[in-house]
Amino acid sequence: TFDFKNPLMELPLYLLLGAMSGVVAAIFSSVAQFSKGVFDGEEGPEFVQQAFQSLPKAAQPVIASLICGFVSIYIPQVLFFGYETLNGLFLNSNMATKDLFILLIAKLTTTAISASSGLVGGTFAPSLFLGGVLGAGFHNIVSDALQSVLNTYPDFLKDYPYLQSISGLPAFAMVGAASVLSALFRAPLTASLLLFECTRNYDVILPLMASAGVASLTGDIVEKWLDEEQRESDPVSWGDLATRINGENENEDVLCDVSER
């Protein structure tokens, strides 16, 4: 269940989670750009560039499939949409913090490679997965830190029992999922409404809106710092594979025809 114990008092935690989600979304974009550059033979060591330049375009998704398949031997959760893992988190299926962040890194990398190589797929479901495991890992860290403080100083916060624990793992997993989705697609309101439908609990509105807004803002700032202009010129799309390059090529052909006439 999505139990929000005290959304107002926990608001700073959700704002921090939103900032972390924005950073994750920006890192995903940067990894996808770099991966696209590698497949196009424009990034990496010179021998890698030469190797990919000599390969046919159809070989790119084959190579990406082999990479993802190899990773899935050890981390099978990276395959497909990841809804099974996400649903488990929403149902309070706790996982070790280390395992959650391993999943985060593996899913981010394989999704970026898949999207940039031309494999069929998108980033909507993976963005929910990334946010869910990030939120769950964040919950574990904060919960363990708070429990450690209370064990060390038993009288600390004894007059404020509502501050001695935080909301459950599903709450943070859901807010994290909405935040990464918001940061990646620049749609905080849409992300908040989509995840609100999962709970129909009005207590979730403030954490969702606050975290999603901060995530979207943080994602913008970090991507500008990482050279956002490169992303604008990159054909990787965040949802479906982009057709922008094809459209630009068609426009160039039309201009050439007009100039020749």
MIDRENKE-124684 format. One record per residue (C-alpha): x, y, z. Coordinates in steps of 0.25 Angstrom, whole numbers, padded with zeros to 4 digits, always signed. Layout:
BEGIN
XYZ/...
***
This chain:
BEGIN
+0000+0000+0000/+0004+0014-0003/+0005+0019+0012/+0009+0034+0013/+0011+0036+0027/+0013+0051+0027/+0015+0057+0013/+0018+0071+0018/+0028+0068+0028/+0035+0058+0018/+0035+0069+0007/+0050+0072+0008/+0052+0057+0005/+0043+0057-0007/+0050+0069-0012/+0064+0063-0011/+0058+0050-0018/+0054+0059-0029/+0067+0065-0031/+0074+0052-0031/+0063+0047-0042/+0067+0059-0050/+0082+0055-0050/+0078+0041-0053/+0070+0045-0065/+0081+0055-0070/+0092+0043-0068/+0083+0034-0077/+0082+0045-0088/+0097+0047-0088/+0100+0031-0088/+0090+0030-0100/+0097+0041-0107/+0110+0035-0105/+0105+0021-0109/+0099+0027-0122/+0112+0034-0125/+0120+0021-0123/+0110+0013-0132/+0112+0024-0143/+0127+0023-0142/+0128+0037-0136/+0132+0034-0121/+0142+0025-0115/+0156+0021-0118/+0160+0022-0132/+0160+0007-0135/+0146+0007-0129/+0142+0018-0138/+0148+0011-0150/+0141-0002-0147/+0127+0004-0146/+0129+0012-0158/+0132+0000-0166/+0120-0008-0161/+0106-0007-0168/+0095+0000-0161/+0087-0013-0159/+0099-0018-0150/+0096-0008-0140/+0084-0014-0133/+0090-0028-0134/+0102-0023-0126/+0093-0016-0116/+0085-0029-0115/+0097-0037-0111/+0102-0027-0101/+0088-0027-0094/+0087-0042-0095/+0100-0043-0088/+0096-0034-0077/+0083-0041-0075/+0090-0054-0072/+0094-0048-0059/+0083-0037-0057/+0071-0043-0064/+0062-0031-0059/+0068-0022-0070/+0060-0030-0080/+0046-0025-0085/+0039-0014-0078/+0042-0017-0064/+0028-0017-0059/+0030-0029-0050/+0041-0022-0042/+0033-0009-0042/+0021-0016-0037/+0029-0023-0026/+0034-0010-0021/+0020-0004-0021/+0015-0016-0013/+0026-0014-0003/+0036-0025-0008/+0048-0020-0001/+0062-0022-0008/+0076-0019-0003/+0081-0005-0006/+0093-0010-0013/+0084-0019-0022/+0075-0007-0025/+0086+0002-0030/+0092-0009-0038/+0079-0011-0045/+0078+0004-0047/+0092+0005-0054/+0089-0008-0062/+0076-0003-0067/+0080+0011-0070/+0092+0006-0079/+0085-0005-0086/+0073+0004-0089/+0082+0015-0094/+0090+0005-0103/+0076-0001-0109/+0070+0013-0112/+0083+0018-0119/+0085+0006-0127/+0072+0005-0134/+0066-0007-0126/+0051-0007-0125/+0046+0000-0112/+0045+0013-0104/+0048+0019-0091/+0035+0021-0085/+0034+0008-0077/+0049+0008-0074/+0048+0022-0068/+0038+0017-0058/+0047+0005-0055/+0059+0015-0053/+0051+0024-0044/+0045+0012-0036/+0058+0006-0032/+0064+0020-0029/+0053+0023-0020/+0054+0010-0013/+0069+0011-0011/+0067+0025-0006/+0056+0020+0004/+0066+0009+0009/+0077+0019+0011/+0069+0029+0018/+0061+0019+0027/+0074+0012+0031/+0081+0026+0034/+0069+0030+0043/+0069+0016+0050/+0083+0017+0053/+0082+0031+0059/+0070+0027+0067/+0078+0014+0072/+0090+0023+0076/+0082+0034+0082/+0069+0028+0088/+0064+0041+0093/+0065+0048+0080/+0052+0052+0075/+0045+0044+0086/+0035+0056+0087/+0032+0055+0072/+0028+0041+0069/+0023+0044+0055/+0037+0048+0052/+0043+0034+0056/+0039+0027+0043/+0037+0031+0029/+0027+0026+0019/+0028+0012+0013/+0036+0008+0001/+0025+0007-0009/+0022+0022-0006/+0036+0026-0010/+0037+0016-0021/+0025+0023-0027/+0030+0037-0025/+0043+0033-0031/+0036+0027-0044/+0028+0039-0046/+0040+0048-0044/+0050+0041-0054/+0038+0040-0064/+0036+0055-0062/+0050+0059-0064/+0053+0050-0076/+0040+0055-0084/+0039+0069-0078/+0025+0066-0073/+0023+0068-0058/+0008+0069-0058/+0006+0057-0067/+0015+0049-0059/+0008+0053-0046/-0005+0050-0052/-0001+0036-0057/+0004+0032-0044/-0007+0038-0036/-0016+0028-0044/-0009+0017-0037/-0013+0021-0023/-0025+0030-0024/-0019+0036-0011/-0020+0051-0009/-0008+0050+0000/+0001+0047-0011/-0002+0060-0019/+0008+0069-0012/+0020+0059-0012/+0018+0056-0026/+0016+0070-0031/+0028+0075-0023/+0037+0064-0027/+0033+0063-0042/+0035+0078-0043/+0049+0078-0036/+0053+0066-0045/+0049+0073-0058/+0056+0086-0054/+0069+0079-0049/+0069+0071-0062/+0069+0083-0070/+0080+0090-0062/+0089+0077-0062/+0087+0075-0077/+0091+0089-0080/+0103+0087-0072/+0106+0074-0080/+0104+0082-0093/+0089+0081-0097/+0092+0085-0111/+0098+0072-0114/+0085+0065-0109/+0077+0074-0119/+0085+0070-0131/+0084+0055-0126/+0074+0046-0133/+0071+0038-0120/+0057+0040-0116/+0051+0038-0102/+0039+0029-0104/+0040+0024-0119/+0052+0024-0128/+0053+0038-0135/+0050+0040-0149/+0055+0055-0148/+0068+0051-0157/+0059+0045-0168/+0051+0058-0168/+0063+0067-0169/+0068+0059-0180/+0055+0059-0188/+0055+0075-0186/+0069+0075-0191/+0065+0067-0203/+0054+0077-0206/+0063+0089-0205/+0073+0083-0214/+0062+0080-0225/+0057+0094-0224/+0071+0100-0225/+0074+0092-0237/+0061+0097-0244/
***
